[in-house]
Structure formats: structure tokens, C-alpha cells
Amino acid sequence: MTDKSFQAFDSHEEADKANVDYYNSLTTQERLNIFLEMMAPYYETFPRLERIYRAVDLGECPVSCDRWMGL
């Protein structure tokens, strides 16, 4: 779990720079862990993607292929 601390800044620019500095200081794995932690609430209900498919018999083509070929 990530550290959820609070910081106050005097301007938006300072806050943006602090965000950039913080995320640049993290390893790729740490950034991935944060991302997965943020996405967990959306995917906890569905632990995996389910395969859903169905075969539908369309039957014969109502237009003969011979007509398209000019025969």
C-alpha cells in the first residue's frame, strides 16, 4: 500500500513540480503497483475476463453468388 500523506503548496506550479519529482523518483515496479492499487476497485467484482461467445447459424445466403458473377 502506498503512503498516503498530505502536503500543502503555495502555488499550483510547486504542486505540479512536486508530483513530477515524486513519480520520477519511483521505480517502474512502484509506479505499476500504484496503478494496480488505483484500478483494483474497478476490477475486484470481476476477478477475470470471461470468455463469452455464441455460434449463430446464418443459413443460406438469400442472394445467389451466381448473380454477382454475371453467370
Biopython code that builds the backbone (N, CA, C, O; Angstrom):
import numpy as np
from Bio.PDB.StructureBuilder import StructureBuilder

atoms = [
    (1, "MET", "N", (0.843, -1.177, 0.000)),
    (1, "MET", "CA", (0.000, 0.000, 0.000)),
    (1, "MET", "C", (0.888, 1.239, 0.000)),
    (1, "MET", "O", (1.922, 1.283, 0.666)),
    (2, "THR", "N", (0.471, 2.222, -0.744)),
    (2, "THR", "CA", (1.279, 3.432, -0.845)),
    (2, "THR", "C", (1.081, 4.315, 0.378)),
    (2, "THR", "O", (0.066, 4.231, 1.069)),
    (3, "ASP", "N", (2.055, 5.146, 0.625)),
    (3, "ASP", "CA", (1.987, 6.101, 1.731)),
    (3, "ASP", "C", (1.057, 7.232, 1.329)),
    (3, "ASP", "O", (1.294, 7.912, 0.330)),
    (4, "LYS", "N", (0.007, 7.435, 2.098)),
    (4, "LYS", "CA", (-0.962, 8.489, 1.785)),
    (4, "LYS", "C", (-0.735, 9.646, 2.741)),
    (4, "LYS", "O", (-1.352, 9.724, 3.803)),
    (5, "SER", "N", (0.155, 10.537, 2.351)),
    (5, "SER", "CA", (0.465, 11.686, 3.194)),
    (5, "SER", "C", (-0.089, 12.952, 2.549)),
    (5, "SER", "O", (-0.490, 12.952, 1.385)),
    (6, "PHE", "N", (-0.102, 14.012, 3.320)),
    (6, "PHE", "CA", (-0.663, 15.282, 2.885)),
    (6, "PHE", "C", (0.442, 16.316, 2.810)),
    (6, "PHE", "O", (1.277, 16.399, 3.711)),
    (7, "GLN", "N", (0.457, 17.111, 1.736)),
    (7, "GLN", "CA", (1.409, 18.204, 1.588)),
    (7, "GLN", "C", (0.648, 19.446, 1.140)),
    (7, "GLN", "O", (-0.330, 19.349, 0.398)),
    (8, "ALA", "N", (1.094, 20.593, 1.585)),
    (8, "ALA", "CA", (0.490, 21.865, 1.162)),
    (8, "ALA", "C", (1.521, 22.653, 0.361)),
    (8, "ALA", "O", (2.710, 22.639, 0.681)),
    (9, "PHE", "N", (1.058, 23.336, -0.677)),
    (9, "PHE", "CA", (1.945, 24.111, -1.537)),
    (9, "PHE", "C", (1.396, 25.518, -1.686)),
    (9, "PHE", "O", (0.197, 25.751, -1.531)),
    (10, "ASP", "N", (2.286, 26.453, -1.989)),
    (10, "ASP", "CA", (1.894, 27.851, -2.157)),
    (10, "ASP", "C", (1.333, 28.145, -3.545)),
    (10, "ASP", "O", (0.649, 29.149, -3.739)),
    (11, "SER", "N", (1.623, 27.263, -4.521)),
    (11, "SER", "CA", (1.127, 27.503, -5.877)),
    (11, "SER", "C", (0.907, 26.164, -6.588)),
    (11, "SER", "O", (1.407, 25.119, -6.169)),
    (12, "HIS", "N", (0.155, 26.238, -7.658)),
    (12, "HIS", "CA", (-0.092, 25.035, -8.467)),
    (12, "HIS", "C", (1.205, 24.547, -9.111)),
    (12, "HIS", "O", (1.413, 23.345, -9.270)),
    (13, "GLU", "N", (2.065, 25.481, -9.475)),
    (13, "GLU", "CA", (3.333, 25.123, -10.110)),
    (13, "GLU", "C", (4.198, 24.290, -9.155)),
    (13, "GLU", "O", (4.804, 23.299, -9.563)),
    (14, "GLU", "N", (4.248, 24.699, -7.887)),
    (14, "GLU", "CA", (5.020, 23.945, -6.895)),
    (14, "GLU", "C", (4.437, 22.544, -6.720)),
    (14, "GLU", "O", (5.178, 21.565, -6.629)),
    (15, "ALA", "N", (3.124, 22.451, -6.673)),
    (15, "ALA", "CA", (2.467, 21.153, -6.512)),
    (15, "ALA", "C", (2.743, 20.260, -7.718)),
    (15, "ALA", "O", (3.027, 19.073, -7.560)),
    (16, "ASP", "N", (2.660, 20.829, -8.923)),
    (16, "ASP", "CA", (2.948, 20.053, -10.132)),
    (16, "ASP", "C", (4.388, 19.561, -10.152)),
    (16, "ASP", "O", (4.646, 18.411, -10.507)),
    (17, "LYS", "N", (5.331, 20.427, -9.771)),
    (17, "LYS", "CA", (6.742, 20.036, -9.742)),
    (17, "LYS", "C", (6.970, 18.932, -8.709)),
    (17, "LYS", "O", (7.738, 18.001, -8.955)),
    (18, "ALA", "N", (6.307, 19.032, -7.554)),
    (18, "ALA", "CA", (6.447, 18.001, -6.524)),
    (18, "ALA", "C", (5.902, 16.662, -7.027)),
    (18, "ALA", "O", (6.488, 15.616, -6.747)),
    (19, "ASN", "N", (4.794, 16.683, -7.762)),
    (19, "ASN", "CA", (4.247, 15.452, -8.335)),
    (19, "ASN", "C", (5.219, 14.820, -9.319)),
    (19, "ASN", "O", (5.473, 13.617, -9.271)),
    (20, "VAL", "N", (5.760, 15.641, -10.210)),
    (20, "VAL", "CA", (6.707, 15.137, -11.207)),
    (20, "VAL", "C", (7.942, 14.563, -10.517)),
    (20, "VAL", "O", (8.403, 13.477, -10.869)),
    (21, "ASP", "N", (8.478, 15.290, -9.532)),
    (21, "ASP", "CA", (9.655, 14.809, -8.804)),
    (21, "ASP", "C", (9.365, 13.495, -8.093)),
    (21, "ASP", "O", (10.200, 12.591, -8.088)),
    (22, "TYR", "N", (8.171, 13.387, -7.485)),
    (22, "TYR", "CA", (7.819, 12.170, -6.755)),
    (22, "TYR", "C", (7.745, 10.969, -7.702)),
    (22, "TYR", "O", (8.349, 9.930, -7.437)),
    (23, "TYR", "N", (7.005, 11.112, -8.808)),
    (23, "TYR", "CA", (6.851, 9.979, -9.719)),
    (23, "TYR", "C", (8.152, 9.642, -10.447)),
    (23, "TYR", "O", (8.370, 8.486, -10.809)),
    (24, "ASN", "N", (9.012, 10.626, -10.665)),
    (24, "ASN", "CA", (10.324, 10.339, -11.255)),
    (24, "ASN", "C", (11.226, 9.581, -10.291)),
    (24, "ASN", "O", (12.129, 8.862, -10.719)),
    (25, "SER", "N", (10.986, 9.738, -8.992)),
    (25, "SER", "CA", (11.818, 9.057, -8.007)),
    (25, "SER", "C", (11.416, 7.592, -7.815)),
    (25, "SER", "O", (12.169, 6.818, -7.225)),
    (26, "LEU", "N", (10.238, 7.208, -8.308)),
    (26, "LEU", "CA", (9.762, 5.840, -8.138)),
    (26, "LEU", "C", (10.351, 4.904, -9.190)),
    (26, "LEU", "O", (10.697, 5.322, -10.295)),
    (27, "THR", "N", (10.455, 3.644, -8.823)),
    (27, "THR", "CA", (10.864, 2.638, -9.810)),
    (27, "THR", "C", (9.645, 2.287, -10.664)),
    (27, "THR", "O", (8.512, 2.630, -10.326)),
    (28, "THR", "N", (9.895, 1.612, -11.754)),
    (28, "THR", "CA", (8.802, 1.193, -12.625)),
    (28, "THR", "C", (7.841, 0.280, -11.873)),
    (28, "THR", "O", (6.626, 0.401, -12.027)),
    (29, "GLN", "N", (8.363, -0.617, -11.073)),
    (29, "GLN", "CA", (7.518, -1.532, -10.308)),
    (29, "GLN", "C", (6.643, -0.773, -9.302)),
    (29, "GLN", "O", (5.475, -1.112, -9.115)),
    (30, "GLU", "N", (7.203, 0.244, -8.662)),
    (30, "GLU", "CA", (6.418, 1.039, -7.707)),
    (30, "GLU", "C", (5.284, 1.783, -8.417)),
    (30, "GLU", "O", (4.172, 1.869, -7.897)),
    (31, "ARG", "N", (5.571, 2.319, -9.606)),
    (31, "ARG", "CA", (4.523, 3.002, -10.374)),
    (31, "ARG", "C", (3.433, 2.025, -10.799)),
    (31, "ARG", "O", (2.246, 2.351, -10.758)),
    (32, "LEU", "N", (3.839, 0.834, -11.204)),
    (32, "LEU", "CA", (2.875, -0.192, -11.590)),
    (32, "LEU", "C", (2.012, -0.592, -10.398)),
    (32, "LEU", "O", (0.802, -0.772, -10.542)),
    (33, "ASN", "N", (2.617, -0.730, -9.234)),
    (33, "ASN", "CA", (1.862, -1.086, -8.033)),
    (33, "ASN", "C", (0.822, -0.019, -7.691)),
    (33, "ASN", "O", (-0.297, -0.347, -7.297)),
    (34, "ILE", "N", (1.186, 1.250, -7.840)),
    (34, "ILE", "CA", (0.240, 2.336, -7.583)),
    (34, "ILE", "C", (-0.917, 2.261, -8.570)),
    (34, "ILE", "O", (-2.079, 2.414, -8.191)),
    (35, "PHE", "N", (-0.594, 2.026, -9.831)),
    (35, "PHE", "CA", (-1.629, 1.915, -10.857)),
    (35, "PHE", "C", (-2.581, 0.763, -10.548)),
    (35, "PHE", "O", (-3.799, 0.929, -10.623)),
    (36, "LEU", "N", (-2.039, -0.392, -10.205)),
    (36, "LEU", "CA", (-2.874, -1.550, -9.908)),
    (36, "LEU", "C", (-3.727, -1.317, -8.664)),
    (36, "LEU", "O", (-4.868, -1.773, -8.594)),
    (37, "GLU", "N", (-3.178, -0.615, -7.698)),
    (37, "GLU", "CA", (-3.938, -0.284, -6.490)),
    (37, "GLU", "C", (-5.112, 0.639, -6.820)),
    (37, "GLU", "O", (-6.201, 0.484, -6.268)),
    (38, "MET", "N", (-4.889, 1.599, -7.722)),
    (38, "MET", "CA", (-5.958, 2.517, -8.109)),
    (38, "MET", "C", (-7.040, 1.805, -8.927)),
    (38, "MET", "O", (-8.215, 2.158, -8.834)),
    (39, "MET", "N", (-6.656, 0.812, -9.720)),
    (39, "MET", "CA", (-7.607, 0.116, -10.577)),
    (39, "MET", "C", (-8.339, -1.014, -9.861)),
    (39, "MET", "O", (-9.365, -1.481, -10.357)),
    (40, "ALA", "N", (-7.847, -1.465, -8.717)),
    (40, "ALA", "CA", (-8.415, -2.616, -8.016)),
    (40, "ALA", "C", (-9.918, -2.489, -7.739)),
    (40, "ALA", "O", (-10.644, -3.463, -7.944)),
    (41, "PRO", "N", (-10.413, -1.338, -7.285)),
    (41, "PRO", "CA", (-11.861, -1.263, -7.011)),
    (41, "PRO", "C", (-12.728, -1.524, -8.237)),
    (41, "PRO", "O", (-13.861, -1.987, -8.103)),
    (42, "TYR", "N", (-12.218, -1.237, -9.421)),
    (42, "TYR", "CA", (-12.997, -1.423, -10.635)),
    (42, "TYR", "C", (-12.999, -2.861, -11.112)),
    (42, "TYR", "O", (-13.916, -3.276, -11.821)),
    (43, "TYR", "N", (-11.973, -3.639, -10.730)),
    (43, "TYR", "CA", (-11.850, -4.993, -11.224)),
    (43, "TYR", "C", (-12.059, -6.057, -10.156)),
    (43, "TYR", "O", (-11.994, -7.245, -10.472)),
    (44, "GLU", "N", (-12.306, -5.683, -8.912)),
    (44, "GLU", "CA", (-12.498, -6.679, -7.867)),
    (44, "GLU", "C", (-13.781, -7.479, -8.067)),
    (44, "GLU", "O", (-13.825, -8.658, -7.718)),
    (45, "THR", "N", (-14.806, -6.873, -8.611)),
    (45, "THR", "CA", (-16.061, -7.582, -8.816)),
    (45, "THR", "C", (-15.923, -8.658, -9.879)),
    (45, "THR", "O", (-16.561, -9.708, -9.797)),
    (46, "PHE", "N", (-15.096, -8.397, -10.867)),
    (46, "PHE", "CA", (-14.872, -9.351, -11.939)),
    (46, "PHE", "C", (-13.399, -9.759, -11.898)),
    (46, "PHE", "O", (-12.553, -9.095, -12.497)),
    (47, "PRO", "N", (-13.091, -10.852, -11.191)),
    (47, "PRO", "CA", (-11.697, -11.217, -10.997)),
    (47, "PRO", "C", (-10.951, -11.561, -12.288)),
    (47, "PRO", "O", (-9.725, -11.464, -12.341)),
    (48, "ARG", "N", (-11.676, -11.956, -13.310)),
    (48, "ARG", "CA", (-11.015, -12.226, -14.581)),
    (48, "ARG", "C", (-12.010, -11.977, -15.699)),
    (48, "ARG", "O", (-13.221, -11.964, -15.478)),
    (49, "LEU", "N", (-11.500, -11.785, -16.877)),
    (49, "LEU", "CA", (-12.383, -11.616, -18.022)),
    (49, "LEU", "C", (-12.955, -12.976, -18.402)),
    (49, "LEU", "O", (-12.225, -13.966, -18.450)),
    (50, "GLU", "N", (-14.228, -13.027, -18.667)),
    (50, "GLU", "CA", (-14.857, -14.271, -19.042)),
    (50, "GLU", "C", (-14.929, -14.362, -20.559)),
    (50, "GLU", "O", (-15.060, -13.358, -21.259)),
    (51, "ARG", "N", (-14.839, -15.604, -21.049)),
    (51, "ARG", "CA", (-14.995, -15.822, -22.476)),
    (51, "ARG", "C", (-16.483, -15.934, -22.769)),
    (51, "ARG", "O", (-17.175, -16.798, -22.230)),
    (52, "ILE", "N", (-16.950, -15.073, -23.607)),
    (52, "ILE", "CA", (-18.351, -15.090, -23.984)),
    (52, "ILE", "C", (-18.406, -15.164, -25.504)),
    (52, "ILE", "O", (-17.874, -14.304, -26.206)),
    (53, "TYR", "N", (-19.050, -16.194, -25.987)),
    (53, "TYR", "CA", (-19.197, -16.330, -27.424)),
    (53, "TYR", "C", (-20.416, -17.182, -27.707)),
    (53, "TYR", "O", (-20.903, -17.904, -26.837)),
    (54, "ARG", "N", (-20.899, -17.091, -28.926)),
    (54, "ARG", "CA", (-22.003, -17.943, -29.336)),
    (54, "ARG", "C", (-21.907, -18.101, -30.845)),
    (54, "ARG", "O", (-21.536, -17.172, -31.563)),
    (55, "ALA", "N", (-22.247, -19.286, -31.307)),
    (55, "ALA", "CA", (-22.249, -19.571, -32.734)),
    (55, "ALA", "C", (-23.675, -19.395, -33.241)),
    (55, "ALA", "O", (-24.620, -19.940, -32.670)),
    (56, "VAL", "N", (-23.816, -18.645, -34.296)),
    (56, "VAL", "CA", (-25.133, -18.395, -34.869)),
    (56, "VAL", "C", (-25.125, -18.928, -36.287)),
    (56, "VAL", "O", (-24.266, -18.564, -37.090)),
    (57, "ASP", "N", (-26.073, -19.782, -36.593)),
    (57, "ASP", "CA", (-26.202, -20.307, -37.942)),
    (57, "ASP", "C", (-26.964, -19.290, -38.776)),
    (57, "ASP", "O", (-28.141, -19.033, -38.524)),
    (58, "LEU", "N", (-26.306, -18.719, -39.757)),
    (58, "LEU", "CA", (-26.932, -17.698, -40.591)),
    (58, "LEU", "C", (-27.727, -18.295, -41.748)),
    (58, "LEU", "O", (-28.479, -17.583, -42.415)),
    (59, "GLY", "N", (-27.569, -19.574, -41.988)),
    (59, "GLY", "CA", (-28.312, -20.227, -43.061)),
    (59, "GLY", "C", (-27.758, -19.879, -44.430)),
    (59, "GLY", "O", (-26.629, -19.409, -44.572)),
    (60, "GLU", "N", (-28.587, -20.125, -45.431)),
    (60, "GLU", "CA", (-28.185, -19.863, -46.813)),
    (60, "GLU", "C", (-28.201, -18.371, -47.111)),
    (60, "GLU", "O", (-28.981, -17.620, -46.526)),
    (61, "CYS", "N", (-27.351, -17.956, -48.009)),
    (61, "CYS", "CA", (-27.337, -16.578, -48.470)),
    (61, "CYS", "C", (-28.574, -16.358, -49.353)),
    (61, "CYS", "O", (-28.776, -17.128, -50.292)),
    (62, "PRO", "N", (-29.404, -15.346, -49.095)),
    (62, "PRO", "CA", (-30.621, -15.157, -49.896)),
    (62, "PRO", "C", (-30.334, -14.739, -51.342)),
    (62, "PRO", "O", (-31.205, -14.862, -52.204)),
    (63, "VAL", "N", (-29.153, -14.260, -51.606)),
    (63, "VAL", "CA", (-28.789, -13.847, -52.960)),
    (63, "VAL", "C", (-27.792, -14.856, -53.508)),
    (63, "VAL", "O", (-26.770, -15.125, -52.877)),
    (64, "SER", "N", (-28.075, -15.404, -54.652)),
    (64, "SER", "CA", (-27.193, -16.405, -55.247)),
    (64, "SER", "C", (-25.879, -15.765, -55.657)),
    (64, "SER", "O", (-25.856, -14.655, -56.187)),
    (65, "CYS", "N", (-24.789, -16.469, -55.409)),
    (65, "CYS", "CA", (-23.470, -15.974, -55.798)),
    (65, "CYS", "C", (-23.336, -15.888, -57.307)),
    (65, "CYS", "O", (-22.533, -15.109, -57.819)),
    (66, "ASP", "N", (-24.141, -16.710, -58.041)),
    (66, "ASP", "CA", (-24.058, -16.688, -59.492)),
    (66, "ASP", "C", (-24.493, -15.354, -60.071)),
    (66, "ASP", "O", (-23.972, -14.934, -61.104)),
    (67, "ARG", "N", (-25.431, -14.683, -59.434)),
    (67, "ARG", "CA", (-25.899, -13.391, -59.925)),
    (67, "ARG", "C", (-24.793, -12.338, -59.863)),
    (67, "ARG", "O", (-24.675, -11.500, -60.756)),
    (68, "TRP", "N", (-23.984, -12.387, -58.800)),
    (68, "TRP", "CA", (-22.915, -11.410, -58.629)),
    (68, "TRP", "C", (-21.793, -11.645, -59.638)),
    (68, "TRP", "O", (-21.079, -10.712, -60.007)),
    (69, "MET", "N", (-21.641, -12.876, -60.076)),
    (69, "MET", "CA", (-20.566, -13.198, -61.006)),
    (69, "MET", "C", (-21.000, -12.985, -62.459)),
    (69, "MET", "O", (-20.186, -13.111, -63.373)),
    (70, "GLY", "N", (-22.274, -12.663, -62.673)),
    (70, "GLY", "CA", (-22.751, -12.402, -64.022)),
    (70, "GLY", "C", (-23.007, -13.670, -64.794)),
    (70, "GLY", "O", (-23.035, -13.630, -66.024)),
    (71, "LEU", "N", (-23.195, -14.797, -64.132)),
    (71, "LEU", "CA", (-23.435, -16.055, -64.833)),
    (71, "LEU", "C", (-24.900, -16.330, -65.020)),
    (71, "LEU", "O", (-25.267, -17.355, -65.595)),
]
sb = StructureBuilder()
sb.init_structure("model")
sb.init_model(0)
sb.init_chain("A")
sb.init_seg("    ")
for serial, (resi, resn, name, xyz) in enumerate(atoms, 1):
    if name == "N":
        sb.init_residue(resn, " ", resi, " ")
    sb.init_atom(name, np.array(xyz, "f"), 0.0, 1.0, " ", f" {name:<3s}", serial, name[0])
structure = sb.get_structure()
